[in-house]
Amino acid sequence: MNSQLELTSAQAVRTFWEAQQRGDRKTARSVMAESLAWRVAGVHSAVARTYEGADSFFDDLIGTLGQTFVPGTVRLNIKGIYCDEAQSMVTSHVHETAQARNGMNFDIEIITIMKVEAGIITSCDEFMDLHEVLRVLGR
């Protein structure tokens, strides 16, 4: 087992989530491929689709969420990061809370399966409770 690969892949994902928590787009983007494909699984919410490219991820997904939540209220708690060296895959479990501008509390568990190549996230499948997204965001 090559523990260096595990550390590199897992650290890339940890760097991404920690940067997201701080609102540090530059650092988050530094571990993402420009050609990133980020898929939010599901069909019952406007956020459930594939975001092609880092710009689309930040502008269309993160930008939309940023407009929905009260600034400074988003909290991300990394519950676990698990690396599969043979597949260059990293699974993460994150608990996110935020206060929406409509006064509702957002509370969701997120699971991601990320492909990491040479320390760069190249793709992600994200799974979350879309009923919570619809309840709070209305879309």
Stockholm file with secondary structure:
# STOCKHOLM 1.0

chainA/1-139         MNSQLELTSAQAVRTFWEAQQRGDRKTARSVMAESLAWRVAGVHSAVARTYEGADSFFDDLIGTLGQTFVPGTVRLNIKGIYCDEAQSMVTSHVHETAQARNGMNFDIEIITIMKVEAGIITSCDEFMDLHEVLRVLGR
#=GR chainA/1-139 SS CCHHHHHHHHHHHHHHHHHHHHTCHHHHHHTEEEEEEEEECCSSSTTCSEEESHHHIIIIIIHHHHHHBCTTCCEEEEEEEEEEGGGTEEEEEEEEEEEBTTSCEEEEEEEEEEEEETTEEEEEEEEECHHHHHHHHCC
#=GC SS_cons         CCHHHHHHHHHHHHHHHHHHHHTCHHHHHHTEEEEEEEEECCSSSTTCSEEESHHHIIIIIIHHHHHHBCTTCCEEEEEEEEEEGGGTEEEEEEEEEEEBTTSCEEEEEEEEEEEEETTEEEEEEEEECHHHHHHHHCC
//
